[in-house]
């Protein structure tokens, strides 16, 4: 049995520039952090005692004899990519609901790649996990997804990530002293809007409009460097980071008509009126989680204003995808 644990992420700046349609031509960059909300996968070889060859359990349960009959797109395409010729049992549990803007689908794929490698006795590098998950999602499943989610899931950490025009990805940890990291982390609040959506459908219009959106995406990319300079300069007030979040959210809403809606806008306005300095919707848009920068003196006011929305406390994760149980106790001869 193999159990993998893979983190979800909060993307603060640069979202949209991590799509190949943009960064292959202009280069992209994002700034964000992995958090201790995880996708867990329990993967083991299935003994040949059952009527089915594969069992996949997530929000549904699938018992199938042929990989091509698997409905879960990531499981189906990943098993085909690995040329799996033995029976598998795959159980998924997650801390975060699917389709919520926290990179859950990519955390799943990264965790599955990591688990299958472990099942065959292979260690996975962070770079290998990232590249294989991106290839599976973008080229085999043909999802309209960017490349930052897989990278944060594989590496973990608080990072500035560069997406180069030649397709390479450079992960640069943001180094801060303990007190500044603690202050920053304590001032980030995460809320679930209660709305779920399929990212690939929401972002389809955005990708089609990439050339039209280039000026806005260029601005969004420059904010990554602005945010980085605020973080690493201990003389600067972290309030500036929150103010910049507000600016990037206004730019993001211009990328597609599907990014925000009345419910999201109302939630955002309530938080700012209660004392949040800035914030944004996570992921492709249309629903899911919202993140706000709120100084601790105002956090109770924001909690009261967003009463009815689920508040999710969290800590940063610096491990990335990892194998937490390694007991490959069944091997078909």
N, C-alpha and C positions, 0 to 999 in steps of 0.2 A: 504494500500500500504506500502511495505517495500522497502527501498533503502539501499543497503549495499555498502560500499567502501572498497576495499581491495588492499593493495600495491603490486607492483612488487618488485623485489630484484636484487641487484648486488652481485654476489658471487666472493669474491677475492681469497680465498684459501680453499683447501680441497675438492673441487668438485670431485666426483667419489667415495670418501670414505663414502658418505651418501647413497649408495645403499645397501639394505639389504644383497645382496650376499657377500659384503665385511664386513659391520660393525657387522653383526650377528656373525662373526667369529673373527674379529680383533678389533672391535670398530672403530668408525669414528669420524671426527670432521671437521667443516667448519667455516670459518670466512667471514662475509659479512654484508650487510646493506640493509634494506628496503628503498625505495625511494618514493617520492611523484608523482609517475605515477601509476594510479589506474585502477582496474577493477570495474566497477559500475554495479550492478544488481538491476533492478526494478522488484519486485515480488509481485503479488497480486492474491487473489482468484478470479477466473473468474465466473461471474454470468452465470446461465444455459440458456442463450438466443441464443447461437450460435450453428451452425452445428457441431463445434468441441468442445472438452473438454479442450484441452491444446493449448496454443499458445506460441511458443518459437521463439524469434527474436534475431539473432546474425548476422553473415555475410550472413546467410540465414534466411528464415522464414518458420517455420513448424506449421501447424495447424493439430492436430491429435486428435483422440478420445481415443486411447489406449497408455499407457506409453510405451509399448513394441515397438510401431511404431516410437518412437522418434529417430532421427538419431544422435543427439548430444550425445556422449557417457556419458559425465559427468552428463548432465541433466537426461538422461534415468536412469542411475544407481543410482543417488542420490535420485530421486523420488521413485524408487523401494525400496531403502534402508530405506527411511522414511515411506514406506507404504502409500503414498499419495493417498487418495481416493476421492479428490475433484478436480475441474478444476483449472488450474493455468495459469497465463500469466507471462512470464519471458522475460524481455528485457535486453540485455547486451550492454554496451558501454565500450570501453577501450581506455586508453591513448597510449597503446603499441600494435603493431600488434601481432597476434598469431604466433606461431612457430618462435620466435625471441630470445630465450635464456634468457628471463627475468622472467621465471616462470609464464607465463600468464595462462597456463591451470590449474595450482594449485591455482593461485589467484582466478580463476573462481570457482573452486570446493569449496574452503574455503568460499568464499563469498556466494555461494548457500547454503551451510550448515548453515552458520550464518543467512541467510535470512529466511530459512524454520523454524529454531528454533524460530526466532523472530515472524514469522507469527502465530506460536502457543503459543506466549506469554512466550517463554523460553529465558533466557539469556544464552549465550554460553561462557564458559571459553576458554582461549587461548589453553589450553591443549586439551580440547574436540574438538575444531575446527581442531587442528593439527592431532590428532589421527584418527578422522572420515574421514578427507580428504585423509590421507595416505591410510587408509583401502579401501576407495572407488576407488582410482586411482590404487593402486597396486594389490588389491585382487578381485575387481569387474570388473573394466574396463580392468585390466591386462595390464596396460601401463608399459613400461620399464622406470620408473621414480625413482628418489631418494626420499629422505625424507626432504631435506633442504628447498625446495621451499614452501611446505605447512607450514613449521614452520615459515619461515620469513613472509609469507603472514598473518598468524594468529597473530604473536607476534609483527611484526614491529621491528624497532630498529637496533642498531649497535651491533652485537652479535658474540660471539664464542659459537657454538652449538656442544654439545657432543652427539653422537649416540652410546648408550651403547650396549654391546653384548646381554643383556637381552631384547633389544627392546625399552627400555626407552630413552627419549630424554631430555637433560638438556640444558636449554637456559641461557647463562651467558652474561648479558650486558657488553659492553666494556666502562669503565668509564674514560673519558678524560676531562681535563679542556676545557672551552669554546673556548679559543684561539687555542688550538691544534686541536680541532674538526673542527673549522672553516678553519684552514689552510689545514687540510687534505681534507675536503670536497671541498674546492676551487681548489685543485690540481687534482681532479678526473674529467676526461673528458669522455663523453659517445658518441659513434657514431654508427649509424645504417649502416650495410654493404650493405643493400638492398637485401640481400639474405635470404630467408625463408626456413625452413626445418622442417620435423617432427622429434622431438627429439627421440621418441620411436624407429624409424627406425635407426637413427644415432647411438644411444647408444647400439643397439642390439649386435654389434660386441664387444663393450667394455665389456658388461656384460658376454658374452661368454668367453672372455679372462681374466676374473677376476683373476683366479689363476695364469695365466702367468704374469699378471700385478701387482701382490701383491708387489714386491719390489718397483716399481714406486709409487704405491698407498701409501705404507708406507712412502716414501720420501715426497710425497705430503702432507701427514698428519703431518709430523714433521714441515713442513713449516708454518702450522697454528700457532703452538706455537712460532716459530721464528717471525712471523708477529705480534703476540700479544705482544711479549716482545718489539719490536720496537715501537709499538704504545703507550704503557703505560710508557715507560722510556722517560721522557721529555728531557733528555740529548742527546738522539739519534736523528740523522737527519732523517726526514721522507723520504728522498731520498732512504734510505735503503729499505723502503716498496716497492717503485717502482722497485728497482733492484730485489727484491724477486719475484715480479709479473712476471718479465721477465723469471726468473728461473722456476717458476711453469708452465708458458705457454709452455716452452720447454719440461717439463716433461709430461704435459697433451697431447701434440701432439703425444707422443709415445704410448698412450693407445689404439688408434684406427686409422686406415688409413682414416677414414671419418671425423676426427675432424677438420682438416684444408684443404685448397686447394690453388691454385695459387692466386686467388683473395684475400683471407684472408691474405696470406703471404705477398703479395704486399702491401696491406693496412697497415699491421703491420710495414713493413720495412720503408715505407714512414713516418709514425709517429715517429719512433725512429730516423731516420735521421734528422727530423725537431726539435728534442729536447725532445721527450717523453723519460722518464727514463725506463719505462717498461709498460706492459699491457697484456691483454689476451682476448680471445674470451669468451663470456658468454654462459653458458648453455652447452648443449651436444656437440655442434660443428656443423660445416658444413655451418654456416651462422648466421644471427642475429646481435646482438650488440657486439661491442668491447669497452672495458674500458681501459683507459690509465692513468698513473700517470704522470702529466706534471706540472712542476713549472710554476707559473703564467707568469713569464718573457718570457716563450717559447710558451705560448698557442696560440698566434696569428700565429706563424710559423706553428704549428701543424694544426690549422684551414686552413691555406693556402694550406698546403701539402695535406690535406684530402678534399680539395674542390670537391664537387660532392657527398660527403657522408653527410648524415644528422647528425648534431650535436644536442644533446639533453641536455640542461641545466636541473638541478634537485636539489632538496634538500633532506635531509634524512627524513624519516618518522619514528616516534616513537610511533604511535598509533596502527598499525596493523589493522586487519579487524574490521570494526565498522559499526553499524547501524546509518545512518545519517538522515533517515526519518522513523518514526514509526507511521503509521496510518492504522492499520488493520481494514478498514472501511466496509468490507463485510464479513459476516460469514454465511455459509450455515446452515440452521436449520435442 
